[in-house]
């Protein structure tokens, strides 16, 4: 009854506590998905965005059990395609929602990806002109990043917040965020993030330069453009990884630096950098939109310095691009505005008033539409929105804290009741526990006495067995000598067979006795001396050459001069056992190699044969003294099955290790590692 009551109370206690869901793990980005995404990235950089999306969808259908990371990266690519290339608001929002839904239960493993997904949702809402909703997601991303990411992984979020200020034309605030992102990016030192860090940091310096240029601080702008160029050229080994991307980035900075020099009135430097920019990016797989911007700046430079013929030539190229409204590479609306203004100023300077007026009208109409579109964004106060969200978050946190305190109080009361009842029953059963403790102590004493008696008995039995085995060696050796004499006598064929059988039996018995004399070897029973191991092994090989020659085998030895502290007799028995086994289980004509090599404090002996190998079912048994893993040699040699067990005892008594590698019908390799002392 008492046990049932305690169980019910404990169950009630645990039921009252909130349980955390089990941790989930995802294998991450698969090799197949990584290859697909790499090819998609290459196709997009070659302006094959539509073909890249078709390839992405068809290739992903071949993935078996794609991971969460695999699925996320596909959605992210689709999101960027519809946001930047297609400018499709509906699909951009759809893929942003899909990314958030996918990572909803994987925030702990994919923290950085989750922040990117939240920010992507904010970008989608910003694109849809839902500014307050966009700011809500930006705040959520910043809050999650601040709590879960270090500076190395959060600097991208800081840069993107600066990008929002830039879109609002709050350039000083944008500079603050861009500089903070650049400083935080220096915390990334590992090789894994070095490449992405390198790609990002020169872009941050370029963004700072643009912002300074837009507020009229041209000296600061040129300084940061030059810093960006220096950073690009600082790691030439990176250029081989994405050469076209690096060149395109360099072209962008050249164009910005040329534009700044143009505003400073430095014609030669401005023309030089603008032409460099156009030469790099006015190609199919590079940044043709930036090349347009550089051409507009170059035409403006020519116009300002009254090079009207050059201005007209560049303007003709721009008007051709402006006329191509249906191309995927159509001119952005901001560039259209600048081309109309450039045409207005050019025709005004050349005296063509009708065309100047026509371009002036187009310019103001386009500017009015852009201003109306951006008005709400410009006046929206993201900082105030963040502050309001912070206050609301604190209120929610206080409410949650109060609920947690109430839950904790209930849990504490239940826990206290459990402790009181448990102490009552412990006190009630104290006498019983004392009695059980006395019984256990008495049983331990009896078990220790029994164990001591067994150890004494085992030592006596071992000693008796060794005495008997030692006494049997002499008569058996005499019997073997007699059989050698009888072989030379004039005997019949049957009598010779009987003599051979007697000799074989005596030899096997003598070998078994030699093994028995080494049973139960331990560190306390051996006396050590300085042993020249190389000489000892050579001696073993010489003694066993007759056995190898009988099977036409070769014993090949490669040794080194090493002296160890060991029992020479035991080590001789160990090496002999392993070589005899190699001879026994190797085929006629096989090679057996014995090698030595040493490390800092050990020497290792390697004995390799080309024999029958050890079956898998015997590998765990061959070092057991009472093993059933006995097998007959390749020429019918008898095996007692205790040689390897004794070898292991000898090695362990010397504080060494023994192990093996084996494949059936390919051979076995035994290793013995012995310490120098």
Beta strands, then each sheet from edge to edge (+ up, - down):
strand 1: 529-532
strand 2: 554-558
strand 3: 563-566
strand 4: 591-598
strand 5: 602-608
strand 6: 657-663
strand 7: 667-675
sheet 1: 1+ 3-
sheet 2: 2+ 4+ 5- 7+ 6-
end
